[in-house]
Amino acid sequence: MERIVIVGASAAGIVAAETLRREGFPGVITMIGEETSPPYDRPPLSKQILSSDWDADRLLLRTPEQFAGLDLDLHLSTRATALDTQNRVVRTAAGPALGYDALIIATGVRPRKLPGHPAHVLRTVDDALRLRERLIPGCRLVVVGAGFLGAEATAVARSLGCEVTLLEPAPVPLAHAVSEPIGRILSEAHREHGVDLRTGVSVAAVTAQGVTLSDGTTIEADEVLVAIGSHPNTEWLQGSGLTLTDGILCDQYCAAIPAALTDPASPAAASPAGGVVDLAVYAAGDVARWYNPLFGVTMRIEHRTNAAEQGMAAARNLLHPGAGKPFTPVPYFWSDQYDMKIHAYGYLRDHDQVEIVDGSLADRRFLAVYRKNDRLVGALAVGMPPKALRPWRQHIASAATWTDAVPMSVSPGASTSVPVSGSPTASSGPPVSPVDTLVKESS
């Protein structure tokens, strides 16, 4: 193996390159990036950059000296256009085809857009800087999408004195991710800070004057931010022989699955050495959908920490297929909204049950845990110290059952009862039992 190509100058890409060098790879590492900048951090875009707390140069993930030390064959401002796995060649829009002995794809995602007039999105540093220039006191901003990205941008805009209307098609923002009761609690923070939050509404188009809803209603705005999710950047891989299913489908070693196979958990998908036979293609970061044996499902995670961890795992498994190790992380994400610090471990989506084990929903200071089947699969904290979550991460990482993990860990001071339906209410009086705090939800 003499040449490894990394497509994507991202968090996943830079960590993959560092890992290859750290593991002793002496050959050529070619990195292709569509943006003009070397790899930089994206989470601060909707926080520190948008609020002007940081300058853009603080985003760089490595110093120029560290970056130069990797001795990369670097191709920035270069877009990959096609992949020929048979001849092991990456084609680009800017120059000759690049051959490889092994390939790591870390092309990430791009924002979904709405029809009509161009609107702001938040994916690149240029996106954030353009929006930052427009967020002056009194600016009327419409944010479409009340997920974590939209919620963070809303909080920053309010702190800058903007008038914000936040639009969400779901009845309760974030309910699919954190549960309906917790979604309601997080939503109330927006209203308390003067946000005009409207749920159950759908935006038909962006106009020069604002947005038009599906019922014909017009909401006037000076600026519109669309934060309605993303598309994995896989169009250039059509016809490559990879399985493209909401991302690049990979096995548990982060090796891409051939198009002839669709089950990454099948023994036929992976070679005995670990990794798919002959393709020599791995994926990492937001674009990768891989089989995580810890949870027994395929998942695609758009979290900063996952990108770095997966870049490292993909590089190691590429170099050492005979000693391949499954990539079995406990996903982690965080969010800053107003004075709320939100942290979560695990895979919270499609949970069957959520229980408050410490704190109070009404005070917006609590710790919640999540069950899927008989497993503890997630934990989320709002306004709690990070150390409060660490034992729960260990339970999740060890595949602890719900009955083993939860009763032993419920804080005797927990005093919040979450009803099965209706608005969350705080109970008073004696501590509640685990049974009292159960919330059953359809998955």
N, C-alpha and C positions, 0 to 999 in steps of 0.2 A: 504494500500500500504506500503510494508516493504522494497522492494528491487527494485532499478532502475539500469539498466545496460546501460552504454554509450559505444558504439563501435566506437572507434576513439579517440585517444589522440591528439587532434588537437585544433585549435583556437575555433572552434564551440563546441568541446567537453568540453574544460576547462570552457568556459563561461556558458555552460549548467549546469555543476556541481556547479559552483559558484552560479548560479541563484537558483538551487534547495535548496542549503543551506540557501541562503538569504531569500528565501520564506518560510523557516521553516521546510523543510523536514528533519526528524530526523533519517531516516532509513539508510540502507546500499546503498551506491553508488559504483557500480563496474565500473571501467573504463578499457577498453581493448585497447591497442595500439600496432601496429605491429613494430614500431621503438623502439630503445633502449632508446631514449631520452624522457623526459617529454615534454609536449606541447611547441612548439617554433614557432616563426614568420617566414613565408616563403617569403614575398615580398623582404626582404633584401638579399636573396640568390643571385639574379641576379644583385644586386647593391652593397651594402656595403660589403658583404662577398666575392663576386667575385673580387672586387677591393682591398681587404685586408684592407679596412678602418675599418672593425669591426673584432673582434675575435668571434668565434662561441658561446662563453658563453653569449654574449650580446643578442642572439636570444631568450633565454628563456622568455616565456610569464609571468611567475610568479617566484618569489624567492622561494627557498626551503622551507622557513618558511610559505609563503602564500600557497604553494602547500600542505604542511603537515597539515595546518589548515583546509583543506577541509575534512580530515579524509576519504580518498578514499580507497576502496579495489582495488588496482592498479595492473594491469597485463600488463607490458610492454613486448616487444619482443614476443607478442602473436598475432596470426592471427586467426580471426574468419573464420570458414569454412562453417557453415550452420546455418539457422534460422528455428526453429519450432514454428510457431505462434500459433498452436493449443495447444501445451503444454507449451508455453512460455519459450523456452529454446534456448540459444545461444551455439553452439558447436564450439570448438576451436581446433587448431592443437596441442596445447601444454598441454592439461590437460582435466579435467572433464568438462562436460557441465555446463553452468551457467544459473540458473533459474532467471526469472525476473517477476515483476508485471507490469512494464512498461519499454519501451526500446526507447532510442534515438540513431539513426544511424548517424554517422558523419565520414564515412570512406573515404571521399574525392575522389580524382582522381589519376590516374597514367599516366605518359607520353606515348603518342603514339610513336612507334618506326618504324624504317625502316629495311627492310631485309638486310642481309649481315653481314659485320664485326661489332662488338659492337661499339657503339658511345656514346658520352656523352649525358646525359639529365640533366634537372635542376628541381628537385622536392624536394629532401631532402638535408639536410646540408652536408651529405657525398658526394652527387653529386656535390655540389658547391665547396667543398674543393678539390675534385679530379681534377676538371677542373681548379681551381685556381692555383694549382701546375704546370699546363702545360702552362699557359698563360704567357710566358716569352717574352721579346722583340725579334722580328723577327719570332715568331711562326706563321705558316701559318694555320689559322683557317677558316673552312667552317662552316657557320651557316645555317641550313636548316629551313626555316620558318621565315618570317619577321613580325610576330605579335608582340605584346608588349614584350613578354618574349625574343624572338629572337633579337628584336631591342635593348632592354636594355643590353643584353649580348654583342651584337656587339659594342655598345658604350663603355662599360667597356673595352673590348678587345683592341679597338683602343687606349684608354687612356693608356693602358699598353704597347703599342708599337707593337702589333700584326698586321699582315697582314690579313685582313678579307675579305672573299667573302661571301656575303649574298644572299641566293637563295630563291626565292618566286614563287610559281606556278601561283598566280593571276597576272593579268596585273598591278594592282596597290596595293601595300601592304596596309592592313587595310581598304580598300575601303568599305568592307561589314559592318564595324563597325562604321567608322567615316565619310564616304562619299569619293568619288573619288577625288575631288579637295583637300580636306584636307589630304588624304592619299598621294597624290603627293608631297605636301609641306613637310610633315614629312619625306618622302623618300629622298628628296633632301639634307636633313641634313646629311644623311649617305654618300652620294657622296662627299659632301663638306669636310667631315672628312676622305676622302681617302678610303672609303669602295667600293669594287667592287660589286655593287648591280645589280643582274640580275633577272629580272621579267619574268613571263610567262615560267618558266622552271620547269621541274619535275624531281625529283631525283628517280632513279630506285633502287639504292642500295648503301650502304656504303661499301667501300673496305679498305684494309690495307693501300692503298696509298692515299685515299681520298674518292671521291664519283663518281658514274657513273650516268649521266643523262639519261633520257628516250630515247634521240636521239643517245646514244652511246658515247657522249662526256665525257671525264674524266677530273675531276678537282682535282689536287693533293693538299694534305693538310697534316699537321702534326697532327691536331686534328679536329674532327667533332662534332658539337653540333646539335642535332636534337630537334627542338622546333616547332612541327607541331600539337600541341593540345594535348588532353587528353581523357582518357576513365574513366567514373565513375566506382568506385570500387563496383560493384553490383553482380559479378559472384557468390559469396557465398550465395546470396539471391535467386538463382534459386530454384523454387519449394516451396518457402516460403508462397506463397499466396499474395505477394505484386505485384503491377503493376510496372514493370521495363521498362521505356521508356526513354532512354538517362538519366538515373538516377532513383531515387525512386520517383514515381509520388505521390504527396501529395495534400491535399486540402489547403484551405486558412489558416488553423490553423497549418500547417506543419505536419498534421497527415497523415500517409501513406494510400493510396487508395487500397482497396482489388482488387485482380486480376479480379474479376467479373465486376468491374466498371472501366471505362476508361475516364470519364469526371469529373475532379475534381471540375468543376463549378456547377455540378448538385446538387440539394438539396438532392438527394438520397445518395450522397457520404458522407455527414457529418451527425452526430447525432445532435439533437436539442441543445445539450449542447455545441457543438463545438468540432469537431474532429470525426474521423471515429469510428463507433460503434465497440466495442469489441476488435479491433486489439491491442490497447495500444502500437502502434509503431509510433514514430515520427522521422523525419529526418531533418538534418540541415547541412548547409555548401555546399561545392562544389558538393556533391553527390545528393542533394535534387532538384527535379524539382517540384515546387509548383505553385498553382494558385494564382497570385497576382491581387486582385480585382482592385487595383489602375490603372493598365494598361489593365486589362481584358484579360490577356494571362497567360499561364504557362511559367515559366522561370527557368533556372538553371544558377546561377551566380557564377563564380569563382573569387570572389573578397574577399579580406581579411575582409573588414568591414562588408560585408554581412554575412560571416561565424559567426562572433561574434554576430551580431544582431539576426540572425536566431537561434543560439544556445540558446539565451535568450528567444526568443519567443516560441520555441518548449518546453523548460522546464516549462515556465509559463503555457502554455496551457495544458501540461500534468498534472500538479498539480491542475489546477483550470478549469476543463472542463466546469463547469457550468457558468463560466465567460470568456470563450474563446474569444480571440481577434484576428481578422484576421491579418496576417503578411503582411503589405502593405508598404514595404520600398521604398525609392527612391534610387536605387543602386548608388554606388559611387566607382570610381577607380581613381588611379593616376599612372603616369609613369615618370621616370627621364631618359632622353636621351640627352647626351652631355650637353649643357647649357639650354635645354628645360625642363620646368616643365609643365606637362600635367595633367589636372584635368577634371573630367566629372561626371555629375549627370544624372540619368535617364536611360532609356532603348533605346539606340540609334539604335539598329539593326532594319532592315526592315523599316526605316524611309522613308517618301515620299518626304521630302523637308528639306533642310538645309539653313540657312541664317546667314551671318556674321553680327553681330549687333554692334561690337566694334572692333577697331584695324585693322590690315592689315595682310592678308595672306602672302604677300611678305616679310614682316618683321618678320614673324613667331611670332607675338604677336597679338592674336585675341581672340574673344569670338564668338562661333557659337551656334545656337539653332536649334532644330530638331522638325519636325512636323510629326505626323502619323494621318491620317484622319483629324479630326478637333481639335486634341489635341496637346499641347506642351508636348513632351515626353522626351526631353533631352537637355542638355547644356554642351558644352565642351570649355575649355579655354587652351590656350597655351601661356606661358609667361605673364600671367595676375595674379594679386594678388588674393588669395583665396576669399576675400570678394566680388570680382566681380561676383562670381558664386552664392553667397548665395541667392540673390533675386530670381534667376531663380530656385533654388531648391524649394523655397517656392511656386512658380507658379506651378511647376511639382507636388508637394505634394498635392496641392489643386485642382488638375485636371483641371487647367485653359485651356480654349480654346486658340487656336492659335491667333485668332483675338483679344481676350481680352488681352493676355499677350504680344505679340510681338510689335505691333505698339506703345504702351505706353512706352516700354522699350528700343527702339532702340536709341543708343547714337547719338546725333547730330554730334559727331566727327567721326563716323564710315566712313571709306573712302575706303573700299575694296569691289569690285564687283566681285562675282564669276560667271563666265560664265557657261552656260548650258553644254557646251562641250569644249574640248581642255584644254590647260594649264591655271591655275588660273593667273589672271593679276590684278595688283593694279591700281585703277583709281586715277586720280588726279582731283583737282577742287573742286566744292561745295559738301557738304554732300549729300549722296545718300538716297533715300527713301526706305522703306521696299520693294516696288515692284521691285526696281532696283537690290536688292541683293538676290532675290529669286533664288534658285537652285532646279529644279524639277528633280527627279531621279526615276527610276523604283525601286520598293521595292523587 
